[in-house]
Amino acid sequence: MIQITEDEFRLITDFIKEHSGIHLRDEKKAMLVGRLGSIVRDHNLNSFMSYYQLLKHDSEGKELSRLIDKITTNHTYFMREPEHFSFLTQEVLPYMNRTIKDKDLRVWCAAASSGEEPYTLAILLADYFKNLAVSWDKKLLATDLSLSVLEEAKKGIYTKEKLSALPKIWVLNYFDKINDQQYQVKESLKNEVIYRRFNLLEPQFPFKKKFHIIFCRNVMIYFDHKTKAELINKLYDALEPGGYLFIGHSESISRETTKFKYIKPAVYRKV
């Protein structure tokens, strides 16, 4: 196994933090070496310094995407943290239905991963607005830094086991059966989700219009305090007044320093 020097570890972890916000402490050195060793070998490199140079000159971002896949856990599933979805359908969507005059509902899933979360949201929106679909524009933006998980999400193919958390009527209405073990998201639902690669560390978010609902769950667990605070401020600015932010239940926002209003665990509102 190729060993990593202190300088190499620092250069690579600084690169990771600069380009993804992920903060790796010294105790993560063994994990980093173990997970990146296969990439170094695949490129026939003889040191982590050579790998660092490869990262620096990767203009397309493919190597960064592969790196992020290796060091993060894309652990997601349909209806994850179901309390959020109950609150969304019982409180948030009725409020949006009453108050959005132009019928243009803008939703952003800021950590799309392999698609389970954005498709869950798309199903909830389709179900809620099913009798009002003609008058509402409710497309959902789903972004992630990783190219590979975005490709997986666009395909929308999931095992029968992964769909087990969904009501059977949803599986029937929103998925096509491929075989006994696999299902694919129907094209009509796929068309409601726009997938894009996007880095949450961008100094300015380039969106022309603000969102009414943002899901940014289980992302900030990787960030240090400064990066997290900067992201929270950008998410606040990206929301319409009265808009809602959903974060992971293992995450929190300081009520003393944020402009967000705390609503319930992992749910905040721009006032």
N, C-alpha and C positions, 0 to 999 in steps of 0.2 A: 504494500500500500504506500502511495506517495504521501510523505509527511508535509505538513504546512508549517512555515516559520511564523514567528510573531508578526513580522512585517507583512507577510502575505495575508495572514488572517485579518489584520487591521485594514489593509487596502481593500480586500473583498467585502468585509462587513461595512466599511464606510461607503463603498459603492452601492451595496444593497440598501443601506439607509437613505442615501441620496436619491436613489431612483425608485424606491418603493415605500419608504418610510419604516420598513421593518428593522427593528433594533435587536441585534444579536449580542448578548453579553458574552464574556469570556468563557463561561461554563458551557457555552454552546459550540465550542471549538470541535470537540469530537463528533458531534452531530453533523456539523458542516462538512468535515472531512469525509465522513461516512456517506453522506448523501450526494456530495459532489464528485466523489471519486470516480463513479461510473462515467460522468460527463468528461472528466479529464482524460480517462482512458479512451473513450469513444473518439476523441479528437487527437489521440496519439500525442498528447502533451507530456512533458517530463517534469512539470512543476506547476504549482498553483500560481506562480508569477506569470507563466505563459497563459494560463487560463484567465487571469486578470486582464492581460493585454488583449485577449480575445473579446472579453466583455466590453472593454473600453472602445474597441473599434467595431462593435456590432451596431451598425447604423439602423438596421431594421428592427432591432429589439427582440429578435427571436431567442437569442441566448439568455437575455434577461428574463424572458417569459419562462424558459425552461428552468432557469435557476429558481425562480419564485415557486414554480410547481414542486421543486425538490424540497424546499425548506418550509413550505406551508402545508397545512392539512386542509384540502378541499372537502371537508366533511359537511355534507349538507343532505337534506332530504325533504320530501314533500311535507307540508304542514309543520315545519320545524317551529317550535315555540308557539303552539296553537293559540295561546291567549292573545297574541298580537292579531291574529286573523279574526278572532271573535270580536275584538274591539274595533277592528277595521270595518267589519260588516255591520256591526250594531250601532256604532257611534260615528265613525269618521265618514263613511260613504253617505249615510243619510244627511250629515251636515254639508258635505260637498254638493250633494244633490239639491239642497235648498239654496245654497249660496253662490254657486258658480253660474253666473248669468249667461255666459257665452257657451256653456256646455262643453268646454274644452278642459278635460281633466288630465293633468300631467303628473305622471308617476315615474319615479326613478328607483330602480333596484341597483344600488351602487356596488354590490359585490355579487355578481350573477353566478359565479362558479359554473357548475355544470347544468344549470337551468332549472333546478327544482324550485327555487324560491320565485323567480320571475314567472314561471308557469303557474305556480300556486296563486300568485297575485292576479295573473291574467284570467284564471278560472273564476276567482272571486269577483272580479270586475264584470266578467261576462255574465255570471249568474245574477249579480245584483242589478245590472242594467239591461237584462235580457228583454224586458218589455219597452225599454227606452233607447234601444241600440241605435235606431235610425237618427235620433237627434243628438247623440253624444259622440264626441271624439275622445277616446280613452286609451290611446296607444301607450305602451309602457316602454321606457328606455331601460335597458339592462346592460351594465358595463362591468368589465373586469380587466385586470392587468394581464392576465394569462391568456395567450392565444389558444392554447390547447383546450382549456375548459370551455372557451367560447365556441370553438368548433363543435365540441361535444353537445353544448347547449343548443346550438342551431339545428343539429340533427334531431334532437328531441326524442331519442330512443332510450327507453327505460325497461328494466326487468319487471316482471309481475310482482316480485317482492317489494320493489321500490314504490309501487303504486298502492301497496296494501293499506297505507294510511289514508287514502282518499276514499270518499263514499263511492260505492259501486256505480251510482248514477253519473258521477263525474267521469269515471273511467269510460263508461259507455258513451257519454256525450262529447268528450274531448280527446279521446285517444282511439287510434286504429290498431287492431290486433295484428301483429306480424306473424307470430306463432304462439305456441303454448306458454312461452316464457318471456316474450318481448312485445312491447307496445310502443307506438310512435304518436307523438302529439299531432293532432289533426292540423291540416294546413290553415284552416280558418282561425285557430288559436295561435299558431305560429305567426300569422300575419299581424297579430296584435302586439307582438314583442319585437323591438328593434335592438339588436345586439351590436355593441360597439366596444372596441378596446379603449380603455381610458385609465389614466393614472391619477389617483386621488391627490397626488402631490403637486399637480399642476398649480402654479401660483394663482392663476385665475381660471375659474370654470368658464368654458366658452359657450354656455347655453344662452340662446336668445331669449327664452322665457323662463320664468321661475316655476318651480314645481309645487304641487299641492301636497304631495306625499313623497317622502324619501325613506326607503329601507336601506340602512347601512349597518348591517348586523355582523358581529363577530369579525370585524376588521381592525378596530382600534386596540384589540388585545395584543397586536404585534408592534404597536407604536409606543415611543417614549412620550413623556408628558407634553413636551413642546409640540411635537408633531400632531399629537391628539388634539391639543387645544387649537392649533391652526386649522385642522380639518373641521372641527366643530364650528368654528367661525365661518368657514367657507360654506358649510352645509346650511347654516343659519341664513346666510346671504342668498343661497340658492332657492330658498323656500318663499312662497307667497305668504303674506301676513295671514295668520290663522292656520298655516300648514303644519303638518305633523312629521316628526322624525321618529323612526323606530330604530333602536340599536339592540345589540345582543343583551341577554339577561346577565351575562357575566361582565358586562361593561356598565359604566356609569358616567354621568356628567356632573361636575361640581356645581351645585346650585348657587354657590357664592360668587362664582366667576362667570357663569354663562348668562346669555340673554334669553335662553330658552326657558319656558315655563314647564316645570315638572308636572306630568299628568298622572302617570302610574309607572310601576317598574319598567324601565327601558322604553318608555314612550314620553316624548317631549313635544312642545308646541311653540311655534313662533307667534308671539303676541304683538 
